[in-house]
């Protein structure tokens, strides 16, 4: 959600969320999830799990889509 907010705040037209902003925010979150799992391979007692990166990516998608739905509903009201 914060990634989406940062991307949309940098956009020229802040009144609506573009599809490219949604995709960019999700890709950045998924990339972060993957690099976090890679980082865990160097931490004693931790192990990298593809499943964790996928769950983080799904969670990011849900948060981004909920934010988009709320913003769209507010614009209609």
C-alpha positions in Angstrom: 0.0 0.0 0.0 2.8 2.4 0.8 4.6 1.5 -2.4 1.4 2.3 -4.4 1.1 5.6 -2.5 4.7 6.6 -3.2 4.2 5.8 -6.9 0.9 7.7 -7.2 2.2 10.7 -5.3 5.0 11.0 -7.8 2.6 11.0 -10.7 1.4 14.1 -12.4 -2.3 13.2 -12.2 -2.9 12.3 -8.5 -6.6 12.1 -8.9 -6.7 8.6 -10.2 -4.6 5.5 -9.9 -3.3 4.2 -13.3 -2.9 0.5 -14.1 0.8 1.0 -14.6 1.1 2.3 -11.0 -0.7 -0.8 -9.7 1.5 -3.1 -11.7 4.7 -1.2 -10.8 3.8 -1.2 -7.1 3.2 -4.9 -7.2 6.4 -5.7 -9.1 8.5 -3.7 -6.7 6.8 -5.5 -3.7 7.4 -8.9 -5.3 11.0 -8.0 -6.0 11.5 -7.0 -2.4 9.9 -10.2 -1.2 12.3 -12.2 -3.4 15.4 -10.3 -2.2 14.3 -10.6 1.4 14.1 -14.4 1.0 17.6 -14.3 -0.6 18.9 -12.3 2.4 17.5 -14.9 4.8 19.8 -17.5 3.3 22.7 -15.7 5.0 21.0 -15.4 8.4 21.7 -18.3 10.8 18.6 -20.2 11.7 16.6 -18.9 8.7 16.1 -20.3 5.3 14.8 -18.9 2.1 11.4 -20.2 1.0 9.8 -19.7 -2.4 6.4 -20.2 -0.7 7.1 -17.2 1.6 8.0 -14.9 -1.3 4.8 -16.0 -3.1 2.7 -15.4 0.0 4.2 -11.9 0.4 3.5 -11.2 -3.3 -0.1 -12.3 -2.9 -0.5 -10.2 0.2 0.9 -7.2 -1.7 -1.5 -7.7 -4.5 -4.5 -7.9 -2.1 -3.4 -4.8 -0.3 -2.9 -2.9 -3.6 -6.2 -4.0 -5.0 -8.1 -3.1 -1.8 -6.5 0.3 -1.8 -7.5 0.8 -5.5 -11.1 -0.3 -4.7 -11.4 2.1 -1.8 -10.0 5.0 -3.8 -12.3 4.3 -6.7 -15.3 4.1 -4.4 -14.4 7.4 -2.7 -14.1 9.1 -6.1 -17.6 7.9 -7.1 -19.1 9.3 -3.9 
